[in-house]
Amino acid sequence: MTAAEQICSAQRIDLEGLQGIQDILLMLAIDHSKILERVAVQGSLMQRTGGKNWSAFQFEDDGKPWALGDDIARASFVADAIAILELPEHRKREADWYTSIRVHPITGEETEIVQATIYVEASAESELTFGPSEGLERQVVQRVLEVGIACNAKERIVEICARGGKKMRDEYASSFSKHFAPQSAPPVETPRRDVLLANLRSHPSFPTEPADRIAEVEVSSLEF
């Protein structure tokens, strides 16, 4: 639902009156098939944010603009992505550039994010499936690799979601810096925040006064 709101808000697609995510997805499937694909990708990106295939890079706030709308810079960045993946030049590729709107959960402030999903034709794989004869058949499936980037020009942060390890994400960040922010210093990877969950293993102290007439205290929900 959050992914749909972020993408549709940037595209001025009104979600008022729709009853839940099922209605929204059905509307997008009928009227905005391209947007539906972006919502699916956005949901996947949000789930992987902070995971092992994700890194964020911080640029210095030097006031120098990024060339995010430059077609030549975009094409060069996609070409670098193919080289980083060490795939042959003839592999099919497609880049989808779009904007989304992130809403701060506390302040409600809206921030426009420029995003890109780079699709690259990967090596084909074979798998078993039930065919028309209802018997097992082996079919060839053409796999697609995805590289996702999210650019927050206001806070000067670039998030990169891609398989291949930290070294490859460092190369994507270097390529981004070269093509979109050539006048700025190279970015620095932002450190991950440590979350201490050990406190949840024991009951927290919650002193009460007899005059309060509280029989017991229970944690019924926790927001993080």
Residue pairs with C-beta under 8 A, 6 or more apart in sequence:
1 21
1 24
2 46
3 39
3 40
3 42
3 43
3 46
4 15
4 21
4 24
4 25
4 28
4 39
5 15
5 101
5 103
6 42
6 100
6 101
6 102
6 103
6 113
7 35
7 38
7 39
7 42
7 98
7 100
8 14
8 15
8 24
8 28
8 35
8 39
9 100
9 101
9 110
10 98
10 99
10 100
10 101
10 112
11 32
11 35
11 98
13 28
13 32
13 35
15 24
18 24
18 27
25 36
25 39
28 35
28 36
28 39
29 36
37 96
38 96
38 98
38 117
41 96
41 117
41 146
41 148
42 100
42 115
44 148
45 115
45 148
45 150
45 161
48 54
48 161
49 159
49 161
50 192
53 161
53 162
53 163
54 159
54 160
54 161
55 159
55 160
55 166
55 169
55 170
55 173
55 189
56 157
56 158
56 159
56 160
56 189
56 190
57 157
57 158
57 159
57 160
57 173
57 176
57 187
57 188
57 189
57 190
58 156
58 157
58 187
58 188
58 189
58 190
59 156
59 157
59 158
59 177
59 181
59 184
59 185
59 187
60 156
60 184
60 185
61 156
62 184
62 185
64 181
64 183
64 184
65 153
66 151
66 153
66 180
66 181
67 73
67 179
67 180
67 181
67 182
68 114
68 151
68 153
68 180
70 179
70 180
73 179
73 180
74 95
74 97
74 116
74 179
76 179
77 175
77 176
77 179
77 180
78 93
78 95
78 118
80 171
80 172
80 175
80 178
80 179
81 93
81 118
81 120
81 147
81 172
81 175
82 89
82 91
82 93
82 120
84 164
84 168
84 171
84 172
84 175
85 120
85 145
85 147
85 164
85 168
87 120
87 121
87 122
87 145
91 120
91 121
91 122
92 120
92 121
93 118
93 119
93 120
93 121
94 118
94 119
95 116
95 117
95 118
95 119
96 116
96 117
96 119
97 114
97 115
97 116
98 114
98 115
98 116
99 112
99 113
99 114
99 115
100 112
100 113
100 115
100 150
101 110
101 111
101 112
101 113
102 110
102 111
102 113
102 152
103 109
103 110
103 111
104 110
104 111
111 152
111 154
111 155
112 153
112 154
113 150
113 151
113 152
114 150
114 151
114 153
115 148
115 149
115 150
115 151
116 148
116 149
116 151
117 146
117 147
117 148
118 146
118 147
118 148
118 149
119 144
119 145
119 146
120 144
120 145
120 146
120 147
121 142
121 143
121 144
121 145
122 142
122 143
122 144
122 145
123 143
124 140
124 141
124 142
124 143
125 140
125 141
125 143
126 138
126 139
126 140
126 141
127 138
127 139
127 141
128 136
128 137
128 138
129 136
129 137
129 138
129 139
130 136
130 137
131 137
131 139
145 163
146 162
147 160
147 161
147 162
147 172
148 160
148 161
148 162
149 158
149 159
149 160
149 161
149 172
149 176
150 158
150 159
150 161
151 157
151 158
151 159
151 176
151 180
152 158
152 159
157 190
158 173
158 176
158 187
160 169
160 172
160 173
160 176
162 168
162 169
162 172
170 189
173 186
173 187
173 189
174 186
176 187
177 184
177 186
177 187
200 222
204 219
206 217
208 214
208 217
